[in-house]
Amino acid sequence: VQLQASGGGLVQPGGSLRLSCTASGTRFSINAVGWYRQAPGKQRDFAAHITRGGSTIYADSVKGRFTVSRDSAKNTVYLRMSSLKPDDTAVYYCKEPAGPWGKGTLVTVSS
C-alpha cells in the first residue's frame, strides 16, 4: 500500500509539529510503518518505526523528541515532533516495509 505523509510546514527551533501518514485510495489497513527523512543534499535516513501492535523504534537522533503513534480507527499513523532543531529540516516520508515510496512532506525548522 502506498502511503503519503502530510502536515509539514515551517516551525521555529524548539517548536513542535505533528505529521500524519495515511493510505490513499484503499480500504486496506496500514500495517507496520517507518518514518524516514531526507535533508537537502543528503541521503534518506530512518527516523522511527511502529509495528501493527504499537511497538516503536527510534533513531538516536530523534529519540526522546519524536513520538510515533497510530489510530487504527482512522487508519492513520502520526509522528509527533518536539524540541525541533534546524537539523530536523527535511522531507519526511512514511512507508510500509514492503511498500512503495509515496509523497513526502517538507518540514523546515528555522527562525
Backbone as XML, in Angstrom:
<?xml version="1.0"?>
<chain id="A" units="angstrom">
  <residue number="1" name="VAL">
    <atom name="N" x="0.853" y="-1.194" z="0.000"/>
    <atom name="CA" x="0.000" y="0.000" z="0.000"/>
    <atom name="C" x="0.888" y="1.243" z="0.000"/>
  </residue>
  <residue number="2" name="GLN">
    <atom name="N" x="0.572" y="2.167" z="-0.897"/>
    <atom name="CA" x="1.355" y="3.406" z="-0.911"/>
    <atom name="C" x="0.802" y="4.369" z="0.121"/>
  </residue>
  <residue number="3" name="LEU">
    <atom name="N" x="1.690" y="4.943" z="0.909"/>
    <atom name="CA" x="1.302" y="5.869" z="1.959"/>
    <atom name="C" x="1.767" y="7.270" z="1.603"/>
  </residue>
  <residue number="4" name="GLN">
    <atom name="N" x="1.090" y="8.259" z="2.159"/>
    <atom name="CA" x="1.524" y="9.629" z="1.953"/>
    <atom name="C" x="1.579" y="10.361" z="3.270"/>
  </residue>
  <residue number="5" name="ALA">
    <atom name="N" x="2.610" y="11.180" z="3.404"/>
    <atom name="CA" x="2.806" y="11.976" z="4.607"/>
    <atom name="C" x="2.254" y="13.379" z="4.384"/>
  </residue>
  <residue number="6" name="SER">
    <atom name="N" x="1.744" y="13.972" z="5.450"/>
    <atom name="CA" x="1.228" y="15.337" z="5.378"/>
    <atom name="C" x="1.427" y="16.020" z="6.727"/>
  </residue>
  <residue number="7" name="GLY">
    <atom name="N" x="1.233" y="17.340" z="6.724"/>
    <atom name="CA" x="1.321" y="18.086" z="7.972"/>
    <atom name="C" x="2.596" y="18.883" z="8.156"/>
  </residue>
  <residue number="8" name="GLY">
    <atom name="N" x="3.464" y="18.856" z="7.164"/>
    <atom name="CA" x="4.709" y="19.603" z="7.280"/>
    <atom name="C" x="4.481" y="21.103" z="7.196"/>
  </residue>
  <residue number="9" name="GLY">
    <atom name="N" x="5.549" y="21.847" z="7.458"/>
    <atom name="CA" x="5.464" y="23.294" z="7.397"/>
    <atom name="C" x="6.688" y="23.939" z="8.003"/>
  </residue>
  <residue number="10" name="LEU">
    <atom name="N" x="6.583" y="25.223" z="8.233"/>
    <atom name="CA" x="7.673" y="25.993" z="8.824"/>
    <atom name="C" x="7.445" y="26.108" z="10.332"/>
  </residue>
  <residue number="11" name="VAL">
    <atom name="N" x="8.462" y="25.787" z="11.111"/>
    <atom name="CA" x="8.349" y="25.861" z="12.558"/>
    <atom name="C" x="9.645" y="26.422" z="13.122"/>
  </residue>
  <residue number="12" name="GLN">
    <atom name="N" x="9.548" y="27.160" z="14.199"/>
    <atom name="CA" x="10.732" y="27.740" z="14.825"/>
    <atom name="C" x="11.493" y="26.695" z="15.641"/>
  </residue>
  <residue number="13" name="PRO">
    <atom name="N" x="12.786" y="26.876" z="15.808"/>
    <atom name="CA" x="13.562" y="25.968" z="16.668"/>
    <atom name="C" x="12.932" y="25.872" z="18.048"/>
  </residue>
  <residue number="14" name="GLY">
    <atom name="N" x="12.861" y="24.649" z="18.555"/>
    <atom name="CA" x="12.215" y="24.415" z="19.841"/>
    <atom name="C" x="10.736" y="24.140" z="19.737"/>
  </residue>
  <residue number="15" name="GLY">
    <atom name="N" x="10.176" y="24.337" z="18.554"/>
    <atom name="CA" x="8.749" y="24.137" z="18.366"/>
    <atom name="C" x="8.365" y="22.691" z="18.123"/>
  </residue>
  <residue number="16" name="SER">
    <atom name="N" x="7.064" y="22.488" z="17.886"/>
    <atom name="CA" x="6.523" y="21.147" z="17.686"/>
    <atom name="C" x="5.678" y="21.088" z="16.426"/>
  </residue>
  <residue number="17" name="LEU">
    <atom name="N" x="5.538" y="19.881" z="15.923"/>
    <atom name="CA" x="4.737" y="19.661" z="14.723"/>
    <atom name="C" x="4.285" y="18.207" z="14.727"/>
  </residue>
  <residue number="18" name="ARG">
    <atom name="N" x="3.097" y="17.952" z="14.190"/>
    <atom name="CA" x="2.632" y="16.578" z="14.078"/>
    <atom name="C" x="2.374" y="16.230" z="12.613"/>
  </residue>
  <residue number="19" name="LEU">
    <atom name="N" x="3.018" y="15.182" z="12.164"/>
    <atom name="CA" x="2.820" y="14.698" z="10.808"/>
    <atom name="C" x="1.829" y="13.541" z="10.822"/>
  </residue>
  <residue number="20" name="SER">
    <atom name="N" x="1.110" y="13.402" z="9.718"/>
    <atom name="CA" x="0.175" y="12.298" z="9.565"/>
    <atom name="C" x="0.587" y="11.434" z="8.381"/>
  </residue>
  <residue number="21" name="CYS">
    <atom name="N" x="0.287" y="10.154" z="8.483"/>
    <atom name="CA" x="0.564" y="9.197" z="7.411"/>
    <atom name="C" x="-0.714" y="8.443" z="7.110"/>
  </residue>
  <residue number="22" name="THR">
    <atom name="N" x="-1.182" y="8.534" z="5.881"/>
    <atom name="CA" x="-2.426" y="7.890" z="5.506"/>
    <atom name="C" x="-2.243" y="7.088" z="4.226"/>
  </residue>
  <residue number="23" name="ALA">
    <atom name="N" x="-3.161" y="6.161" z="4.010"/>
    <atom name="CA" x="-3.171" y="5.352" z="2.800"/>
    <atom name="C" x="-4.273" y="5.880" z="1.905"/>
  </residue>
  <residue number="24" name="SER">
    <atom name="N" x="-3.919" y="6.396" z="0.767"/>
    <atom name="CA" x="-4.917" y="6.997" z="-0.111"/>
    <atom name="C" x="-5.459" y="5.964" z="-1.090"/>
  </residue>
  <residue number="25" name="GLY">
    <atom name="N" x="-6.756" y="6.060" z="-1.321"/>
    <atom name="CA" x="-7.364" y="5.235" z="-2.350"/>
    <atom name="C" x="-7.476" y="3.758" z="-2.039"/>
  </residue>
  <residue number="26" name="THR">
    <atom name="N" x="-7.444" y="3.407" z="-0.762"/>
    <atom name="CA" x="-7.557" y="1.998" z="-0.419"/>
    <atom name="C" x="-8.237" y="1.854" z="0.927"/>
  </residue>
  <residue number="27" name="ARG">
    <atom name="N" x="-8.888" y="0.713" z="1.131"/>
    <atom name="CA" x="-9.503" y="0.427" z="2.415"/>
    <atom name="C" x="-8.653" y="-0.538" z="3.233"/>
  </residue>
  <residue number="28" name="PHE">
    <atom name="N" x="-7.500" y="-0.917" z="2.670"/>
    <atom name="CA" x="-6.633" y="-1.826" z="3.416"/>
    <atom name="C" x="-6.066" y="-1.119" z="4.637"/>
  </residue>
  <residue number="29" name="SER">
    <atom name="N" x="-5.947" y="-1.848" z="5.731"/>
    <atom name="CA" x="-5.396" y="-1.282" z="6.957"/>
    <atom name="C" x="-3.890" y="-1.130" z="6.828"/>
  </residue>
  <residue number="30" name="ILE">
    <atom name="N" x="-3.406" y="-0.032" z="7.378"/>
    <atom name="CA" x="-1.970" y="0.192" z="7.414"/>
    <atom name="C" x="-1.341" y="-0.772" z="8.407"/>
  </residue>
  <residue number="31" name="ASN">
    <atom name="N" x="-0.260" y="-1.421" z="8.008"/>
    <atom name="CA" x="0.433" y="-2.343" z="8.903"/>
    <atom name="C" x="1.587" y="-1.614" z="9.607"/>
  </residue>
  <residue number="32" name="ALA">
    <atom name="N" x="2.741" y="-2.215" z="9.650"/>
    <atom name="CA" x="3.900" y="-1.540" z="10.229"/>
    <atom name="C" x="4.275" y="-0.352" z="9.337"/>
  </residue>
  <residue number="33" name="VAL">
    <atom name="N" x="4.746" y="0.722" z="9.976"/>
    <atom name="CA" x="5.098" y="1.922" z="9.222"/>
    <atom name="C" x="6.441" y="2.481" z="9.698"/>
  </residue>
  <residue number="34" name="GLY">
    <atom name="N" x="7.258" y="2.829" z="8.743"/>
    <atom name="CA" x="8.504" y="3.505" z="9.058"/>
    <atom name="C" x="8.443" y="4.951" z="8.624"/>
  </residue>
  <residue number="35" name="TRP">
    <atom name="N" x="9.007" y="5.825" z="9.428"/>
    <atom name="CA" x="9.160" y="7.229" z="9.057"/>
    <atom name="C" x="10.624" y="7.447" z="8.666"/>
  </residue>
  <residue number="36" name="TYR">
    <atom name="N" x="10.809" y="8.133" z="7.573"/>
    <atom name="CA" x="12.145" y="8.426" z="7.063"/>
    <atom name="C" x="12.213" y="9.911" z="6.732"/>
  </residue>
  <residue number="37" name="ARG">
    <atom name="N" x="13.436" y="10.414" z="6.653"/>
    <atom name="CA" x="13.576" y="11.815" z="6.288"/>
    <atom name="C" x="14.815" y="12.010" z="5.428"/>
  </residue>
  <residue number="38" name="GLN">
    <atom name="N" x="14.714" y="13.004" z="4.549"/>
    <atom name="CA" x="15.819" y="13.310" z="3.645"/>
    <atom name="C" x="16.090" y="14.801" z="3.695"/>
  </residue>
  <residue number="39" name="ALA">
    <atom name="N" x="17.223" y="15.145" z="4.285"/>
    <atom name="CA" x="17.625" y="16.548" z="4.354"/>
    <atom name="C" x="18.209" y="16.979" z="3.008"/>
  </residue>
  <residue number="40" name="PRO">
    <atom name="N" x="18.205" y="18.267" z="2.721"/>
    <atom name="CA" x="18.739" y="18.755" z="1.438"/>
    <atom name="C" x="20.173" y="18.284" z="1.200"/>
  </residue>
  <residue number="41" name="GLY">
    <atom name="N" x="20.393" y="17.647" z="0.063"/>
    <atom name="CA" x="21.726" y="17.198" z="-0.302"/>
    <atom name="C" x="22.218" y="15.965" z="0.419"/>
  </residue>
  <residue number="42" name="LYS">
    <atom name="N" x="21.340" y="15.305" z="1.176"/>
    <atom name="CA" x="21.757" y="14.126" z="1.944"/>
    <atom name="C" x="20.901" y="12.917" z="1.583"/>
  </residue>
  <residue number="43" name="GLN">
    <atom name="N" x="21.324" y="11.759" z="2.021"/>
    <atom name="CA" x="20.569" y="10.544" z="1.746"/>
    <atom name="C" x="19.358" y="10.457" z="2.659"/>
  </residue>
  <residue number="44" name="ARG">
    <atom name="N" x="18.434" y="9.604" z="2.272"/>
    <atom name="CA" x="17.238" y="9.385" z="3.077"/>
    <atom name="C" x="17.592" y="8.489" z="4.261"/>
  </residue>
  <residue number="45" name="ASP">
    <atom name="N" x="17.216" y="8.894" z="5.468"/>
    <atom name="CA" x="17.564" y="8.174" z="6.676"/>
    <atom name="C" x="16.330" y="7.736" z="7.449"/>
  </residue>
  <residue number="46" name="PHE">
    <atom name="N" x="16.481" y="6.675" z="8.201"/>
    <atom name="CA" x="15.435" y="6.176" z="9.071"/>
    <atom name="C" x="15.261" y="7.109" z="10.260"/>
  </residue>
  <residue number="47" name="ALA">
    <atom name="N" x="14.001" y="7.331" z="10.659"/>
    <atom name="CA" x="13.727" y="8.162" z="11.824"/>
    <atom name="C" x="12.986" y="7.384" z="12.921"/>
  </residue>
  <residue number="48" name="ALA">
    <atom name="N" x="11.932" y="6.676" z="12.526"/>
    <atom name="CA" x="11.117" y="5.991" z="13.536"/>
    <atom name="C" x="10.319" y="4.877" z="12.863"/>
  </residue>
  <residue number="49" name="HIS">
    <atom name="N" x="9.834" y="3.950" z="13.696"/>
    <atom name="CA" x="9.076" y="2.819" z="13.183"/>
    <atom name="C" x="8.035" y="2.410" z="14.214"/>
  </residue>
  <residue number="50" name="ILE">
    <atom name="N" x="6.876" y="1.995" z="13.729"/>
    <atom name="CA" x="5.847" y="1.479" z="14.619"/>
    <atom name="C" x="5.276" y="0.211" z="14.005"/>
  </residue>
  <residue number="51" name="THR">
    <atom name="N" x="5.124" y="-0.814" z="14.830"/>
    <atom name="CA" x="4.543" y="-2.067" z="14.351"/>
    <atom name="C" x="3.011" y="-1.989" z="14.372"/>
  </residue>
  <residue number="52" name="ARG">
    <atom name="N" x="2.378" y="-2.990" z="13.820"/>
    <atom name="CA" x="0.916" y="-3.031" z="13.827"/>
    <atom name="C" x="0.396" y="-3.051" z="15.264"/>
  </residue>
  <residue number="53" name="GLY">
    <atom name="N" x="1.172" y="-3.679" z="16.155"/>
    <atom name="CA" x="0.761" y="-3.767" z="17.558"/>
    <atom name="C" x="1.131" y="-2.553" z="18.400"/>
  </residue>
  <residue number="54" name="GLY">
    <atom name="N" x="1.859" y="-1.603" z="17.810"/>
    <atom name="CA" x="2.168" y="-0.373" z="18.531"/>
    <atom name="C" x="3.563" y="-0.287" z="19.117"/>
  </residue>
  <residue number="55" name="SER">
    <atom name="N" x="4.400" y="-1.296" z="18.906"/>
    <atom name="CA" x="5.784" y="-1.213" z="19.382"/>
    <atom name="C" x="6.549" y="-0.222" z="18.530"/>
  </residue>
  <residue number="56" name="THR">
    <atom name="N" x="7.464" y="0.512" z="19.146"/>
    <atom name="CA" x="8.159" y="1.595" z="18.436"/>
    <atom name="C" x="9.676" y="1.476" z="18.541"/>
  </residue>
  <residue number="57" name="ILE">
    <atom name="N" x="10.331" y="2.013" z="17.539"/>
    <atom name="CA" x="11.794" y="2.102" z="17.493"/>
    <atom name="C" x="12.132" y="3.485" z="16.959"/>
  </residue>
  <residue number="58" name="TYR">
    <atom name="N" x="13.206" y="4.082" z="17.483"/>
    <atom name="CA" x="13.598" y="5.420" z="17.056"/>
    <atom name="C" x="15.089" y="5.482" z="16.729"/>
  </residue>
  <residue number="59" name="ALA">
    <atom name="N" x="15.425" y="6.319" z="15.786"/>
    <atom name="CA" x="16.826" y="6.622" z="15.534"/>
    <atom name="C" x="17.360" y="7.434" z="16.714"/>
  </residue>
  <residue number="60" name="ASP">
    <atom name="N" x="18.644" y="7.290" z="16.994"/>
    <atom name="CA" x="19.230" y="8.008" z="18.125"/>
    <atom name="C" x="19.055" y="9.517" z="17.988"/>
  </residue>
  <residue number="61" name="SER">
    <atom name="N" x="19.062" y="10.008" z="16.766"/>
    <atom name="CA" x="18.983" y="11.443" z="16.527"/>
    <atom name="C" x="17.638" y="12.051" z="16.906"/>
  </residue>
  <residue number="62" name="VAL">
    <atom name="N" x="16.595" y="11.219" z="17.026"/>
    <atom name="CA" x="15.267" y="11.749" z="17.340"/>
    <atom name="C" x="14.709" y="11.189" z="18.639"/>
  </residue>
  <residue number="63" name="LYS">
    <atom name="N" x="15.406" y="10.239" z="19.232"/>
    <atom name="CA" x="14.916" y="9.590" z="20.444"/>
    <atom name="C" x="14.716" y="10.620" z="21.548"/>
  </residue>
  <residue number="64" name="GLY">
    <atom name="N" x="13.566" y="10.544" z="22.196"/>
    <atom name="CA" x="13.247" y="11.486" z="23.262"/>
    <atom name="C" x="12.560" y="12.756" z="22.782"/>
  </residue>
  <residue number="65" name="ARG">
    <atom name="N" x="12.585" y="12.988" z="21.474"/>
    <atom name="CA" x="11.952" y="14.195" z="20.919"/>
    <atom name="C" x="10.784" y="13.865" z="19.992"/>
  </residue>
  <residue number="66" name="PHE">
    <atom name="N" x="10.864" y="12.734" z="19.314"/>
    <atom name="CA" x="9.814" y="12.320" z="18.375"/>
    <atom name="C" x="9.036" y="11.154" z="18.977"/>
  </residue>
  <residue number="67" name="THR">
    <atom name="N" x="7.737" y="11.126" z="18.712"/>
    <atom name="CA" x="6.886" y="10.038" z="19.161"/>
    <atom name="C" x="6.010" y="9.574" z="18.005"/>
  </residue>
  <residue number="68" name="VAL">
    <atom name="N" x="6.071" y="8.306" z="17.701"/>
    <atom name="CA" x="5.230" y="7.747" z="16.643"/>
    <atom name="C" x="4.069" y="6.996" z="17.303"/>
  </residue>
  <residue number="69" name="SER">
    <atom name="N" x="2.884" y="7.182" z="16.755"/>
    <atom name="CA" x="1.693" y="6.547" z="17.305"/>
    <atom name="C" x="0.745" y="6.211" z="16.159"/>
  </residue>
  <residue number="70" name="ARG">
    <atom name="N" x="-0.305" y="5.472" z="16.459"/>
    <atom name="CA" x="-1.266" y="5.129" z="15.423"/>
    <atom name="C" x="-2.677" y="5.174" z="15.971"/>
  </residue>
  <residue number="71" name="ASP">
    <atom name="N" x="-3.613" y="5.490" z="15.083"/>
    <atom name="CA" x="-5.035" y="5.460" z="15.376"/>
    <atom name="C" x="-5.651" y="4.496" z="14.364"/>
  </residue>
  <residue number="72" name="SER">
    <atom name="N" x="-5.881" y="3.270" z="14.794"/>
    <atom name="CA" x="-6.384" y="2.253" z="13.872"/>
    <atom name="C" x="-7.768" y="2.593" z="13.339"/>
  </residue>
  <residue number="73" name="ALA">
    <atom name="N" x="-8.579" y="3.239" z="14.150"/>
    <atom name="CA" x="-9.932" y="3.608" z="13.715"/>
    <atom name="C" x="-9.883" y="4.576" z="12.534"/>
  </residue>
  <residue number="74" name="LYS">
    <atom name="N" x="-8.869" y="5.418" z="12.513"/>
    <atom name="CA" x="-8.715" y="6.389" z="11.422"/>
    <atom name="C" x="-7.723" y="5.898" z="10.369"/>
  </residue>
  <residue number="75" name="ASN">
    <atom name="N" x="-7.154" y="4.707" z="10.593"/>
    <atom name="CA" x="-6.174" y="4.150" z="9.665"/>
    <atom name="C" x="-5.064" y="5.169" z="9.387"/>
  </residue>
  <residue number="76" name="THR">
    <atom name="N" x="-4.575" y="5.769" z="10.465"/>
    <atom name="CA" x="-3.583" y="6.838" z="10.349"/>
    <atom name="C" x="-2.459" y="6.610" z="11.360"/>
  </residue>
  <residue number="77" name="VAL">
    <atom name="N" x="-1.261" y="6.911" z="10.928"/>
    <atom name="CA" x="-0.091" y="6.877" z="11.803"/>
    <atom name="C" x="0.428" y="8.304" z="11.927"/>
  </residue>
  <residue number="78" name="TYR">
    <atom name="N" x="0.863" y="8.656" z="13.131"/>
    <atom name="CA" x="1.317" y="10.016" z="13.396"/>
    <atom name="C" x="2.786" y="10.032" z="13.804"/>
  </residue>
  <residue number="79" name="LEU">
    <atom name="N" x="3.431" y="11.151" z="13.538"/>
    <atom name="CA" x="4.775" y="11.398" z="14.052"/>
    <atom name="C" x="4.740" y="12.752" z="14.731"/>
  </residue>
  <residue number="80" name="ARG">
    <atom name="N" x="4.786" y="12.708" z="16.054"/>
    <atom name="CA" x="4.794" y="13.938" z="16.826"/>
    <atom name="C" x="6.244" y="14.339" z="17.040"/>
  </residue>
  <residue number="81" name="MET">
    <atom name="N" x="6.606" y="15.537" z="16.619"/>
    <atom name="CA" x="7.973" y="16.019" z="16.722"/>
    <atom name="C" x="8.012" y="17.224" z="17.650"/>
  </residue>
  <residue number="82" name="SER">
    <atom name="N" x="8.884" y="17.196" z="18.632"/>
    <atom name="CA" x="9.012" y="18.313" z="19.548"/>
    <atom name="C" x="10.488" y="18.678" z="19.703"/>
  </residue>
  <residue number="83" name="SER">
    <atom name="N" x="10.732" y="19.804" z="20.363"/>
    <atom name="CA" x="12.102" y="20.308" z="20.529"/>
    <atom name="C" x="12.852" y="20.288" z="19.198"/>
  </residue>
  <residue number="84" name="LEU">
    <atom name="N" x="12.177" y="20.765" z="18.179"/>
    <atom name="CA" x="12.744" y="20.694" z="16.831"/>
    <atom name="C" x="13.987" y="21.566" z="16.684"/>
  </residue>
  <residue number="85" name="LYS">
    <atom name="N" x="14.916" y="21.068" z="15.876"/>
    <atom name="CA" x="16.179" y="21.754" z="15.626"/>
    <atom name="C" x="16.304" y="22.029" z="14.131"/>
  </residue>
  <residue number="86" name="PRO">
    <atom name="N" x="17.134" y="22.986" z="13.749"/>
    <atom name="CA" x="17.346" y="23.229" z="12.308"/>
    <atom name="C" x="17.795" y="21.956" z="11.565"/>
  </residue>
  <residue number="87" name="ASP">
    <atom name="N" x="18.543" y="21.089" z="12.243"/>
    <atom name="CA" x="18.987" y="19.833" z="11.613"/>
    <atom name="C" x="17.840" y="18.883" z="11.305"/>
  </residue>
  <residue number="88" name="ASP">
    <atom name="N" x="16.664" y="19.134" z="11.858"/>
    <atom name="CA" x="15.499" y="18.295" z="11.558"/>
    <atom name="C" x="14.839" y="18.692" z="10.244"/>
  </residue>
  <residue number="89" name="THR">
    <atom name="N" x="15.309" y="19.770" z="9.640"/>
    <atom name="CA" x="14.771" y="20.201" z="8.355"/>
    <atom name="C" x="14.991" y="19.119" z="7.302"/>
  </residue>
  <residue number="90" name="ALA">
    <atom name="N" x="13.892" y="18.670" z="6.697"/>
    <atom name="CA" x="13.964" y="17.565" z="5.737"/>
    <atom name="C" x="12.587" y="17.328" z="5.134"/>
  </residue>
  <residue number="91" name="VAL">
    <atom name="N" x="12.563" y="16.540" z="4.088"/>
    <atom name="CA" x="11.302" y="15.990" z="3.584"/>
    <atom name="C" x="11.080" y="14.671" z="4.325"/>
  </residue>
  <residue number="92" name="TYR">
    <atom name="N" x="9.919" y="14.544" z="4.928"/>
    <atom name="CA" x="9.586" y="13.372" z="5.726"/>
    <atom name="C" x="8.654" y="12.458" z="4.926"/>
  </residue>
  <residue number="93" name="TYR">
    <atom name="N" x="8.966" y="11.172" z="4.971"/>
    <atom name="CA" x="8.186" y="10.160" z="4.265"/>
    <atom name="C" x="7.732" y="9.081" z="5.242"/>
  </residue>
  <residue number="94" name="CYS">
    <atom name="N" x="6.626" y="8.444" z="4.922"/>
    <atom name="CA" x="6.210" y="7.262" z="5.655"/>
    <atom name="C" x="6.028" y="6.130" z="4.651"/>
  </residue>
  <residue number="95" name="LYS">
    <atom name="N" x="6.273" y="4.925" z="5.138"/>
    <atom name="CA" x="6.290" y="3.794" z="4.199"/>
    <atom name="C" x="6.096" y="2.488" z="4.959"/>
  </residue>
  <residue number="96" name="GLU">
    <atom name="N" x="5.328" y="1.575" z="4.389"/>
    <atom name="CA" x="5.275" y="0.222" z="4.909"/>
    <atom name="C" x="6.565" y="-0.493" z="4.496"/>
  </residue>
  <residue number="97" name="PRO">
    <atom name="N" x="7.022" y="-1.471" z="5.272"/>
    <atom name="CA" x="8.301" y="-2.122" z="4.969"/>
    <atom name="C" x="8.421" y="-2.628" z="3.526"/>
  </residue>
  <residue number="98" name="ALA">
    <atom name="N" x="7.354" y="-3.180" z="2.977"/>
    <atom name="CA" x="7.427" y="-3.729" z="1.619"/>
    <atom name="C" x="6.681" y="-2.858" z="0.612"/>
  </residue>
  <residue number="99" name="GLY">
    <atom name="N" x="6.295" y="-1.675" z="1.029"/>
    <atom name="CA" x="5.512" y="-0.802" z="0.162"/>
    <atom name="C" x="6.356" y="0.170" z="-0.635"/>
  </residue>
  <residue number="100" name="PRO">
    <atom name="N" x="5.745" y="0.846" z="-1.590"/>
    <atom name="CA" x="6.479" y="1.832" z="-2.402"/>
    <atom name="C" x="6.607" y="3.169" z="-1.668"/>
  </residue>
  <residue number="101" name="TRP">
    <atom name="N" x="7.546" y="3.980" z="-2.115"/>
    <atom name="CA" x="7.669" y="5.322" z="-1.568"/>
    <atom name="C" x="6.520" y="6.173" z="-2.085"/>
  </residue>
  <residue number="102" name="GLY">
    <atom name="N" x="5.962" y="6.975" z="-1.210"/>
    <atom name="CA" x="4.889" y="7.881" z="-1.587"/>
    <atom name="C" x="5.356" y="9.318" z="-1.472"/>
  </residue>
  <residue number="103" name="LYS">
    <atom name="N" x="4.370" y="10.194" z="-1.456"/>
    <atom name="CA" x="4.670" y="11.622" z="-1.383"/>
    <atom name="C" x="5.104" y="12.002" z="0.030"/>
  </residue>
  <residue number="104" name="GLY">
    <atom name="N" x="6.169" y="12.784" z="0.128"/>
    <atom name="CA" x="6.634" y="13.246" z="1.417"/>
    <atom name="C" x="6.102" y="14.629" z="1.748"/>
  </residue>
  <residue number="105" name="THR">
    <atom name="N" x="6.455" y="15.093" z="2.930"/>
    <atom name="CA" x="6.032" y="16.425" z="3.360"/>
    <atom name="C" x="7.241" y="17.172" z="3.926"/>
  </residue>
  <residue number="106" name="LEU">
    <atom name="N" x="7.385" y="18.431" z="3.541"/>
    <atom name="CA" x="8.563" y="19.201" z="3.909"/>
    <atom name="C" x="8.388" y="19.831" z="5.287"/>
  </residue>
  <residue number="107" name="VAL">
    <atom name="N" x="9.383" y="19.628" z="6.135"/>
    <atom name="CA" x="9.447" y="20.275" z="7.440"/>
    <atom name="C" x="10.665" y="21.191" z="7.448"/>
  </residue>
  <residue number="108" name="THR">
    <atom name="N" x="10.431" y="22.459" z="7.711"/>
    <atom name="CA" x="11.515" y="23.427" z="7.766"/>
    <atom name="C" x="11.563" y="24.014" z="9.162"/>
  </residue>
  <residue number="109" name="VAL">
    <atom name="N" x="12.707" y="23.867" z="9.813"/>
    <atom name="CA" x="12.891" y="24.403" z="11.160"/>
    <atom name="C" x="13.837" y="25.596" z="11.060"/>
  </residue>
  <residue number="110" name="SER">
    <atom name="N" x="13.282" y="26.766" z="11.243"/>
    <atom name="CA" x="14.069" y="27.984" z="11.054"/>
    <atom name="C" x="13.420" y="29.141" z="11.789"/>
  </residue>
  <residue number="111" name="SER">
    <atom name="N" x="14.250" y="30.061" z="12.235"/>
    <atom name="CA" x="13.721" y="31.263" z="12.873"/>
    <atom name="C" x="13.597" y="32.391" z="11.852"/>
  </residue>
</chain>
